[in-house]
Amino acid sequence: IAIAGKAGYQAIEPWNDEVTAYLQQGGSIAELKHALADAGLKVVSMIALHSWVTSEGDEHVRVLDDCRRRMAQAVELGSPYIVASPPQEVVDVDRASKRFGELLEIGARLGIIPSMEFLGFVDGVNNVATAWAIAAGSGQPRAEATIVADVFHMMRGGGSIDDLLTIKGDQLACFHINDLPARPSPLVQRDEDRVMVGEGIADLPRVIVNLRKIGYSGPLSLELFNRKLWEQGPLEVVK
């Protein structure tokens, strides 16, 4: 948090598991909020809700309880959105939509909006169209149906950065920006293959043009899992 603030960022997108680990080590939400205020940062989204599509019976009850906990944590930090991650396997879109509707109902009660994510390397929800079909078919007010898109995942799933043109700006809760190396093929890349913005093959100027065309004015969240970057000085990397 301190480093992001020092580097001049306006916001961050924390991971629930990292916040939970901090709390388990003796930290508090109050301390996190104080650190955010000192750094001049907002929380614009949190990551993530899991297992909500495929769980059944008692397990599904436990999963929804965990989703409530994660949403409540996000609300405490002032986040308007939380990412709803898809499963690895192929899922029935109607079933996923119904389950996503459950998340939206819980979020409405807590004061936060779950946003549907797609992951290019999974078998099912791996593109903009499928993610939007799940969000839009939730049975909840359309104003609350949003997705999260990502440069890496659009290309990794076999799609195009022009897939952004199939949605409206207010249907996008958060946009993850990154770049992809030329090798291996984008269709087989892993999270950790991502490279710094401008150092890969993605047409990022076109990405920005597309975001402007659809009227998106939300956050750009830099998401890189490249361990070579993790091993460098954090302040220099985020600058």
N, C-alpha and C positions, 0 to 999 in steps of 0.2 A: 504493500500500500504506500509506504513512504517513498519507495523508488519510483513508482508510477507518478505520484504527485510531483516529485522532484524533476522528473523528465518532462512534465508539462501535459500529461494526459488529463482528460476531463472526467473520465469514468473508468470503472473496471467491471469485469464479469466474473465474480468468484465462483469457485466450485464448492458445493455443499460439503463434500467429504473433507476438504481442506479446512473449512470453517469448523466442522465438527471435531476434527483432530485438534485444532487450536483450543476449542472449548474443553476437550478432554484433558489437555495438558495444563489446565488451570486458567486459561484466558476467559474473557467474557464478551458478550455482545456489546456491552457498554464500552469496553475498551476498543473494540473494532470500530464502533460508530465514532468514537473520539478520534481514532487514527484517520478515518475517512474524512472527517471534518477538518483536521489539521492539514491533510494533504489536498484539500479542496476537490475531493472526488465524490462522484455519485456512483451508486450501484444501479446499472441499467438492466441487468439480467443475472440469473444464477443458473448453474449447471449442476445437477440435473435430476429428473425423475426417471426411475427405471422399473422394468418388469410389470408395468401396469397393463400391458396388452395381453400377455401370455399366462399370467397367474390365474389360479382357480381356487375356489373354496376358501378354506382357512388361510391359505397362503395369500390369496387376493386381499383378504381383510387386512393381513399384516402389511402387504405392499401399500395399500391405500393409507394405512396409518403412517407408514414411513413417508409417503408422499405429502401427507398433511404436515408432518414434522419439517420436511424440507421446505415446503411452501411457507410455513410459519417463520422459519429461520430467514428466508428471503424477505418476507414482509418486515421483520425486525430491522433488517439492514436497508429498508426503503426501496427494494427492487420492485418494479412494476410487472416484470415478467420472470418466468422460470422455464427452462428448456425441458421439454418432454421427449426423451430419447426413444427411438424405436428398438425393437428386438433384432437379433441377428437373422432370424428365419423369416420366410415368407408368411404374411398374415392376411387374413380376410379383411378387406378395407372396411366393410360395413361393421364388422366386429370391432376393429380398431377405432372407428369413428364413435361407436357407442361408448367404448372405454374412455376415449378422449373427452367425450361429453361429461363423463363422471369427474374427470380432473377439472374441467371448466367449472362444474358446479361447486366442487370443493374450493377452487380458487376464488369464485365469486363470494363465497361466505367469508373467506380469509382476507380478501382484498388484493388478489394477485391473479395474473393471467398466464396459464401454461401455454407454451408455444410449441408447435409440432416441429420436430427436427427430422431431417433425413440424413442418412449416412451412406456415402457412395460405395463403401466396401461391404455392406450387408446385402442379403439376398432379396429382401422385401422392399422396405421403404427407403429407396436409394435415389430418389429424384424429386424435383420440385412438384411435379404433377401428382405423385402419390401422396406426398406430405400434405398438399393443399386439399386433395380429395378427402383425406382423413379429417383435417381441420374443418372444412366446410360442411361435411356430412355429420357433424357432431350433434346436431339438433339444438345447439345453443345459438344465441344471437350472433349473426354474421359479424357484428362489430368486434366480437371476442375471438374470432377465428383467425389465427395468425400462424406463420411458420418461421423457422430460422433457416437461412440459406448460407452457403459457404462455398468459396471459390474452389477449394480442394474437392469437396464432396460433389459439386456439380460435374466436374470433369472426371472424377474417379468413378462416378456412377454411369459414365458413358453419355452424359448429357452435354450441354453447352452453356456458356455464360449468358447466351441469349434466352435461356429458359426463364430468366428473370422477367422478361417482357410478357410472360403469360400471367403475371399477377399484378396487383396494384400495390403502391407503396405502403398503404396502411394495412396490408395483409402480411407485411414483413415486420416481425418484432425486433429482430436484430440480424446484422449481417457480419459473418465471420470472414475476415480478409487474410490472405496468405498467398503463397505462390508454389508452383510445382516444378521440379527439375525436369530436364528433357529425358533423362533415363533414371530408372526403368520406365516403361510405358506408363502413362497416367492411369491406365486401366488396371494396373497391378500394384500401384504404389500403396504404401502404408502411411499412417499418421506421421511417423517420425521422418518420412522423406521430405516433408514440406520444407520450403526454404523461405528466406526473407523476401518480403514484398519487393518486386522489381528484379529479383535475381533468378527468376524462372521463366517458364514459357507461357504463362497465362497472360491474356491480353487485358491487363488491369485497367488501362485507360478506357477500354470498352466497357468493362465492368462498371466503372464509375458513371460513364455515359448512360448505361442501361438503368442504373439506380436513379439517376436524375430523370430519365424519361418516364419512369413509373411513379415519380413523385415521392421517393423514399427520402426521409430526412432524419432517420434514426441513427443509432450508433454503428460505427465500424469497429468491430472487436478483433484485434490482432490475435490469431490463434496459431501457435507454432509448437510442435512437439519434437523439434529437432534437437537431439541431445548435444550436438556440437555447439548450438547456441546456448543451451542450458549451462554448458561448462565455461562460458565466457562471463565477463563482468556484467551483472544484471543491468546496471545503470546504462552502460554503453550499448547493450543490446536493445533496450527499450527506447533509448534515444534514436 
